[in-house]
Amino acid sequence: MIEEYNFGYIIIDGKRYDNDIEMRWTNEVLLWSFKEKHLIGIEEVKRAVGQAPETIIIGTGKSGLANVTKEAQNFIKNNGIELIIDKTEEAVRTFNIMKEDSLEEEGRQRQVIGLFHLTC
């Protein structure tokens, strides 16, 4: 579970991360990087799409300055994956709710991946 997010860091299960991250429904956390600053393209979402989740949530930063290209959005949607894009604070909230509610309501873990930009 994501316990805290603030500009520049995120705390997951007691561990602090100071870099952008990819978090999977399995609780696996991976570093996530951009080729171009504040631009999220197909290359930045390929690894997540390759996991075939039901949903990908992209956090675009504290102020929402990172942009998700139309190509990346279409790539995700064309693979049958629901896409949610929001400022990182709200994206984290949505991620936690989706993970917790799916277990309670559906009796199974919803396959969701969060891609979180931690700064701007």
TIDO-915150 format. One record per atom (N, C-alpha, C): atom name; residue in one letter; y, x, z. Coordinates in Angstrom, 2 decimals. Example, Ala and Ser with C-alpha at 12.3 -4.5 7.8 and 13.67 -1.06 7.14 Angstrom:
<sites>
   at   aa        py        px        pz
    N    A     -5.69     13.19      7.80
   CA    A     -4.50     12.30      7.80
    C    A     -3.30     13.20      7.80
    N    S     -2.25     12.85      7.08
   CA    S     -1.06     13.67      7.14
    C    S      0.03     12.90      7.87
</sites>
This chain:
<sites>
   at   aa        py        px        pz
    N    M     -1.19      0.84      0.00
   CA    M      0.00      0.00      0.00
    C    M      1.25      0.88      0.00
    N    I      2.25      0.43     -0.72
   CA    I      3.53      1.14     -0.72
    C    I      4.30      0.68      0.51
    N    E      4.58      1.62      1.39
   CA    E      5.23      1.29      2.66
    C    E      6.74      1.33      2.58
    N    E      7.26      2.23      1.75
   CA    E      8.72      2.39      1.70
    C    E      9.14      3.01      0.38
    N    Y     10.26      2.53     -0.13
   CA    Y     10.89      3.17     -1.29
    C    Y     12.38      3.29     -0.99
    N    N     12.91      4.45     -1.32
   CA    N     14.35      4.66     -1.28
    C    N     14.68      5.68     -2.35
    N    F     15.93      5.82     -2.67
   CA    F     16.35      6.72     -3.74
    C    F     15.68      8.10     -3.58
    N    G     14.88      8.48     -4.57
   CA    G     14.29      9.81     -4.59
    C    G     12.94      9.98     -3.92
    N    Y     12.45      8.95     -3.22
   CA    Y     11.13      9.09     -2.61
    C    Y     10.45      7.73     -2.43
    N    I      9.14      7.82     -2.25
   CA    I      8.32      6.63     -2.00
    C    I      7.22      7.05     -1.02
    N    I      6.88      6.17     -0.09
   CA    I      5.83      6.46      0.88
    C    I      4.67      5.49      0.65
    N    I      3.49      6.08      0.42
   CA    I      2.29      5.30      0.15
    C    I      1.21      5.73      1.13
    N    D      0.72      4.79      1.91
   CA    D     -0.31      5.07      2.90
    C    D      0.03      6.31      3.74
    N    G      1.28      6.39      4.17
   CA    G      1.73      7.47      5.04
    C    G      2.10      8.77      4.36
    N    K      1.90      8.88      3.05
   CA    K      2.21     10.11      2.33
    C    K      3.49      9.92      1.51
    N    R      4.37     10.90      1.63
   CA    R      5.65     10.84      0.91
    C    R      5.54     11.55     -0.44
    N    Y      6.06     10.89     -1.48
   CA    Y      6.13     11.46     -2.83
    C    Y      7.60     11.55     -3.23
    N    D      7.99     12.71     -3.75
   CA    D      9.37     12.94     -4.16
    C    D      9.52     13.02     -5.67
    N    N      8.48     12.60     -6.38
   CA    N      8.50     12.60     -7.85
    C    N      8.11     11.21     -8.33
    N    D      8.47     10.91     -9.57
   CA    D      8.05      9.64    -10.17
    C    D      6.53      9.58    -10.14
    N    I      6.02      8.37     -9.93
   CA    I      4.57      8.23     -9.77
    C    I      4.00      7.06    -10.58
    N    E      2.70      7.16    -10.80
   CA    E      1.88      6.06    -11.32
    C    E      0.92      5.70    -10.18
    N    M      0.94      4.44     -9.78
   CA    M      0.00      3.99     -8.74
    C    M     -0.91      2.93     -9.34
    N    R     -2.20      3.13     -9.14
   CA    R     -3.21      2.21     -9.68
    C    R     -3.72      1.28     -8.60
    N    W     -4.33      0.18     -9.03
   CA    W     -4.89     -0.81     -8.11
    C    W     -5.94     -0.20     -7.20
    N    T     -6.51      0.93     -7.59
   CA    T     -7.53      1.61     -6.79
    C    T     -6.92      2.46     -5.68
    N    N     -5.59      2.46     -5.59
   CA    N     -4.78      3.27     -4.67
    C    N     -4.66      4.72     -5.10
    N    E     -5.15      5.05     -6.28
   CA    E     -4.96      6.40     -6.82
    C    E     -3.49      6.57     -7.20
    N    V     -2.91      7.71     -6.82
   CA    V     -1.51      8.01     -7.12
    C    V     -1.47      9.27     -7.98
    N    L     -0.78      9.18     -9.11
   CA    L     -0.63     10.30    -10.04
    C    L      0.84     10.56    -10.27
    N    L      1.19     11.81    -10.54
   CA    L      2.57     12.10    -10.92
    C    L      2.81     11.53    -12.30
    N    W      4.03     11.08    -12.54
   CA    W      4.41     10.45    -13.80
    C    W      5.67     11.14    -14.30
    N    S      5.66     11.57    -15.55
   CA    S      6.83     12.31    -16.05
    C    S      7.33     11.73    -17.36
    N    F      8.56     12.07    -17.67
   CA    F      9.24     11.61    -18.88
    C    F      9.44     12.77    -19.83
    N    K      9.31     12.51    -21.13
   CA    K      9.67     13.52    -22.13
    C    K     11.19     13.61    -22.22
    N    E     11.83     12.43    -22.25
   CA    E     13.27     12.34    -22.34
    C    E     13.80     11.64    -21.11
    N    K     14.81     12.20    -20.49
   CA    K     15.36     11.64    -19.25
    C    K     15.77     10.18    -19.44
    N    H     15.34      9.34    -18.54
   CA    H     15.68      7.92    -18.48
    C    H     15.24      7.11    -19.70
    N    L     14.27      7.63    -20.45
   CA    L     13.75      6.89    -21.59
    C    L     12.23      6.81    -21.47
    N    I     11.72      5.61    -21.35
   CA    I     10.29      5.38    -21.19
    C    I      9.74      4.88    -22.52
    N    G      9.00      5.76    -23.18
   CA    G      8.44      5.44    -24.48
    C    G      6.92      5.30    -24.41
    N    I      6.31      5.26    -25.57
   CA    I      4.86      5.09    -25.64
    C    I      4.13      6.22    -24.91
    N    E      4.59      7.46    -25.07
   CA    E      3.92      8.59    -24.40
    C    E      3.89      8.42    -22.89
    N    E      4.95      7.83    -22.33
   CA    E      5.04      7.67    -20.88
    C    E      4.14      6.56    -20.34
    N    V      3.70      5.65    -21.21
   CA    V      2.86      4.54    -20.74
    C    V      1.41      4.63    -21.21
    N    K      1.12      5.57    -22.10
   CA    K     -0.22      5.69    -22.70
    C    K     -1.34      5.81    -21.67
    N    R     -1.16      6.68    -20.69
   CA    R     -2.21      6.90    -19.69
    C    R     -2.50      5.60    -18.92
    N    A     -1.44      4.89    -18.55
   CA    A     -1.63      3.63    -17.82
    C    A     -2.32      2.58    -18.70
    N    V     -1.89      2.47    -19.94
   CA    V     -2.51      1.51    -20.86
    C    V     -3.98      1.84    -21.06
    N    G     -4.32      3.12    -21.08
   CA    G     -5.71      3.55    -21.25
    C    G     -6.64      3.10    -20.15
    N    Q     -6.08      2.72    -19.00
   CA    Q     -6.89      2.21    -17.89
    C    Q     -7.21      0.72    -18.04
    N    A     -6.62      0.09    -19.06
   CA    A     -6.83     -1.33    -19.35
    C    A     -6.58     -2.25    -18.15
    N    P     -5.42     -2.11    -17.51
   CA    P     -5.11     -3.01    -16.39
    C    P     -4.74     -4.40    -16.90
    N    E     -4.68     -5.35    -15.99
   CA    E     -4.20     -6.69    -16.35
    C    E     -2.68     -6.69    -16.45
    N    T     -2.04     -5.90    -15.59
   CA    T     -0.58     -5.88    -15.51
    C    T     -0.08     -4.46    -15.32
    N    I      1.03     -4.14    -15.96
   CA    I      1.76     -2.90    -15.71
    C    I      3.16     -3.31    -15.24
    N    I      3.55     -2.74    -14.11
   CA    I      4.88     -2.97    -13.56
    C    I      5.65     -1.66    -13.68
    N    I      6.81     -1.71    -14.31
   CA    I      7.62     -0.51    -14.47
    C    I      8.88     -0.64    -13.64
    N    G      9.07      0.32    -12.73
   CA    G     10.29      0.40    -11.94
    C    G     11.24      1.37    -12.62
    N    T     12.42      0.87    -12.98
   CA    T     13.36      1.64    -13.80
    C    T     14.40      2.42    -12.99
    N    G     14.15      2.60    -11.70
   CA    G     15.05      3.38    -10.86
    C    G     15.85      2.50     -9.90
    N    K     16.50      3.14     -8.96
   CA    K     17.28      2.43     -7.94
    C    K     18.35      1.55     -8.58
    N    S     19.03      2.09     -9.60
   CA    S     20.08      1.33    -10.29
    C    S     19.59      0.75    -11.61
    N    G     18.34      1.02    -11.96
   CA    G     17.78      0.48    -13.20
    C    G     18.23      1.21    -14.45
    N    L     18.53      2.50    -14.35
   CA    L     19.07      3.25    -15.48
    C    L     18.04      3.71    -16.50
    N    A     16.77      3.74    -16.13
   CA    A     15.74      4.14    -17.10
    C    A     15.48      2.96    -18.03
    N    N     15.37      3.24    -19.30
   CA    N     15.14      2.20    -20.31
    C    N     13.73      2.29    -20.86
    N    V     13.10      1.14    -21.03
   CA    V     11.78      1.06    -21.64
    C    V     11.99      0.68    -23.10
    N    T     11.55      1.54    -24.01
   CA    T     11.75      1.27    -25.43
    C    T     10.99      0.02    -25.87
    N    K     11.49     -0.61    -26.91
   CA    K     10.79     -1.78    -27.48
    C    K      9.39     -1.38    -27.94
    N    E      9.26     -0.16    -28.48
   CA    E      7.95      0.32    -28.93
    C    E      6.97      0.39    -27.77
    N    A      7.43      0.90    -26.63
   CA    A      6.55      0.98    -25.46
    C    A      6.20     -0.42    -24.95
    N    Q      7.18     -1.31    -24.93
   CA    Q      6.92     -2.68    -24.49
    C    Q      5.89     -3.35    -25.40
    N    N      6.07     -3.20    -26.70
   CA    N      5.13     -3.80    -27.65
    C    N      3.74     -3.17    -27.55
    N    F      3.69     -1.85    -27.34
   CA    F      2.41     -1.15    -27.18
    C    F      1.63     -1.74    -26.00
    N    I      2.31     -1.96    -24.90
   CA    I      1.66     -2.53    -23.72
    C    I      1.19     -3.96    -24.01
    N    K      2.09     -4.78    -24.52
   CA    K      1.76     -6.19    -24.77
    C    K      0.68     -6.35    -25.85
    N    N      0.73     -5.50    -26.88
   CA    N     -0.27     -5.58    -27.95
    C    N     -1.67     -5.18    -27.47
    N    N     -1.74     -4.54    -26.32
   CA    N     -3.03     -4.20    -25.72
    C    N     -3.48     -5.29    -24.73
    N    G     -2.81     -6.43    -24.77
   CA    G     -3.20     -7.57    -23.93
    C    G     -2.84     -7.42    -22.47
    N    I     -1.84     -6.59    -22.18
   CA    I     -1.46     -6.30    -20.79
    C    I     -0.13     -6.98    -20.49
    N    E     -0.09     -7.68    -19.37
   CA    E      1.17     -8.28    -18.91
    C    E      2.12     -7.15    -18.51
    N    L      3.40     -7.30    -18.83
   CA    L      4.40     -6.27    -18.52
    C    L      5.51     -6.87    -17.68
    N    I      5.82     -6.18    -16.58
   CA    I      6.95     -6.56    -15.73
    C    I      7.85     -5.34    -15.61
    N    I      9.13     -5.51    -15.91
   CA    I     10.10     -4.42    -15.82
    C    I     11.20     -4.86    -14.85
    N    D     11.50     -4.00    -13.87
   CA    D     12.53     -4.33    -12.90
    C    D     13.05     -3.04    -12.26
    N    K     14.14     -3.13    -11.52
   CA    K     14.59     -1.98    -10.73
    C    K     13.45     -1.62     -9.78
    N    T     13.36     -0.36     -9.42
   CA    T     12.20      0.12     -8.66
    C    T     12.00     -0.60     -7.34
    N    E     13.06     -0.90     -6.62
   CA    E     12.91     -1.58     -5.34
    C    E     12.18     -2.92     -5.50
    N    E     12.59     -3.69     -6.49
   CA    E     11.95     -4.99     -6.74
    C    E     10.56     -4.80     -7.34
    N    A     10.39     -3.80     -8.19
   CA    A      9.08     -3.52     -8.80
    C    A      8.05     -3.17     -7.73
    N    V      8.46     -2.40     -6.73
   CA    V      7.57     -2.04     -5.61
    C    V      7.16     -3.30     -4.86
    N    R      8.12     -4.17     -4.60
   CA    R      7.83     -5.42     -3.90
    C    R      6.80     -6.25     -4.69
    N    T      7.04     -6.37     -5.99
   CA    T      6.14     -7.13     -6.86
    C    T      4.74     -6.53     -6.87
    N    F      4.67     -5.20     -6.95
   CA    F      3.38     -4.50     -6.95
    C    F      2.60     -4.82     -5.68
    N    N      3.24     -4.68     -4.53
   CA    N      2.57     -4.96     -3.26
    C    N      2.10     -6.41     -3.18
    N    I      2.94     -7.33     -3.59
   CA    I      2.58     -8.75     -3.54
    C    I      1.40     -9.03     -4.46
    N    M      1.43     -8.51     -5.68
   CA    M      0.33     -8.74     -6.62
    C    M     -0.99     -8.20     -6.08
    N    K     -0.95     -7.01     -5.49
   CA    K     -2.19     -6.43     -4.94
    C    K     -2.72     -7.26     -3.78
    N    E     -1.86     -7.62     -2.86
   CA    E     -2.29     -8.34     -1.66
    C    E     -2.69     -9.78     -1.96
    N    D     -1.87    -10.47     -2.74
   CA    D     -2.15    -11.88     -3.03
    C    D     -3.41    -12.06     -3.85
    N    S     -3.69    -11.11     -4.74
   CA    S     -4.89    -11.26     -5.57
    C    S     -6.15    -11.22     -4.72
    N    L     -6.17    -10.38     -3.71
   CA    L     -7.33    -10.33     -2.82
    C    L     -7.47    -11.62     -2.02
    N    E     -6.34    -12.10     -1.51
   CA    E     -6.37    -13.31     -0.68
    C    E     -6.68    -14.55     -1.50
    N    E     -6.02    -14.69     -2.66
   CA    E     -6.14    -15.92     -3.44
    C    E     -7.32    -15.92     -4.40
    N    E     -7.58    -14.80     -5.03
   CA    E     -8.61    -14.75     -6.05
    C    E     -9.92    -14.14     -5.55
    N    G     -9.86    -13.50     -4.39
   CA    G    -11.06    -12.87     -3.84
    C    G    -11.46    -11.59     -4.56
    N    R    -10.57    -11.09     -5.39
   CA    R    -10.84     -9.83     -6.11
    C    R     -9.51     -9.09     -6.25
    N    Q     -9.62     -7.81     -6.47
   CA    Q     -8.43     -6.97     -6.62
    C    Q     -7.88     -7.10     -8.03
    N    R     -6.67     -7.57     -8.16
   CA    R     -6.02     -7.64     -9.47
    C    R     -5.80     -6.22     -9.97
    N    Q     -6.09     -5.98    -11.23
   CA    Q     -5.95     -4.65    -11.81
    C    Q     -4.51     -4.45    -12.27
    N    V     -3.72     -3.85    -11.40
   CA    V     -2.30     -3.65    -11.65
    C    V     -1.95     -2.17    -11.50
    N    I     -1.08     -1.70    -12.38
   CA    I     -0.59     -0.32    -12.30
    C    I      0.92     -0.37    -12.18
    N    G      1.45      0.42    -11.26
   CA    G      2.89      0.55    -11.11
    C    G      3.34      1.92    -11.60
    N    L      4.35      1.92    -12.45
   CA    L      5.00      3.16    -12.90
    C    L      6.39      3.14    -12.31
    N    F      6.65      4.06    -11.37
   CA    F      7.88      3.98    -10.60
    C    F      8.77      5.21    -10.79
    N    H      9.97      4.96    -11.35
   CA    H     11.01      5.99    -11.45
    C    H     11.79      5.92    -10.14
    N    L     11.90      7.05     -9.45
   CA    L     12.41      7.02     -8.07
    C    L     13.90      7.29     -7.91
    N    T     14.55      7.80     -8.95
   CA    T     15.98      8.10     -8.78
    C    T     16.84      7.05     -9.49
    N    C     17.74      7.48    -10.32
   CA    C     18.77      6.62    -10.94
    C    C     18.25      5.27    -11.36
</sites>
